[in-house]
Amino acid sequence: MPPNKVVRVLLLLAALIPSIGAAETLIEESHRMERKWHDAGVVAYKFHPYGEYNLLGSTPPVEVTVRNGRVERIVIIAALSGHREGEHISLRTLRKFHAVPVLTVEDFFALIREYADPAAPAGTIKYDPELGYPIRVFFDNPDVDDDDVLVVFEDFRVTEMKPDKSLERTRAR
């Protein structure tokens, strides 16, 4: 095939497949999924946040209830450090633990923005495909020792949607 014909074929392929070489960055994906979360119409939800912060340790076992982006209730789900299972605790009490969990979807997106470095991507993020909230994040910069961060939202349950949205999308994780 003559060189000018090869060039035309390559240009045609490039026009047909514009996404080649233009992969979405972690930050771009985060912004897209955050818009999806806000458009989903979730008013209230419950979940069990879990986190491992290399230098701080693991987060305490709690269930968090959130309404309109604000923590409404925190309940201990397994006895720990003098607290009994089922005990309601304040945010102030929770902050006394060495590793405090991420407490809202909005805080989870903020953590992603803080840790995702477009210049040196060193992480993985998994999102709920339907509602857009982050399910699991892992960051580990290979150039820095002891900086691992793992955050997971377990048993995520939507408890209330805006009136114009369907509760059929409520799911347990």
Residue, then its C-alpha position, 0 to 999 in steps of 0.5 A: m500500500p502506498p504511504n499516502k494511502v496508509v496515512r489516510v487509513l490511519l487518519l480515518l481510524a483515528a477519527l473513528i476511535p477518538s478515545i484511543g490515547a485519551a484515557e480518563t484520569l482518576i480526577e476526571e473520573s471522580h468528577r464525573m462520578e460525583r456529578k452522577w451521585h448528585d444527580a441520583g437524588v439520594v437524601a439519606y443512606k447508611f453504611h459501614p465505613y472501613g479504612e486502613y491508614n498505614l501509619l494510623g491503623s484501621t478505623p473503628p467498626v461503626e455504622v453511619t447514617v447520613r442525611n443531606g450530606r451530614v452525619e446524623r448518627i454513628v453506632i458502634i457495631a462491635a465492642l471496642s475500647g470500652h464501647r459496647e455494640g449498639e452504642h450511639i457515639s458522637l462525632r467528638t468521641l469518634r475523633k478520639f480513635h487513632a484512625v477516623p473513618v470517612l463519614t460521608v460520600e462527599d468526604f470520600f470524594a474529597l479524599i479522592r481529590e486529595y490523594a489522586d495525583p494526576a502527575a503520578p497516578a498510584g491508586t485504584i478507585k471502584y464506583d457504584p455504577e448506578l449511583g456513582y458513589p465511591i465503593r473502594v479506594f486504594f492509594d499507594n505511592p511507590d516512591v513514598d514508604d508507609d503512605d498506603v490508604l484503603v477506604v471501603f464503604e460496606d453494606f451501603r443502603v439508600t434509605e431515602m430518595k428525593p420524591d422525583k427519584s425511584l427507591e427501586r435503586t436502593r441496594a445493599r452492598 
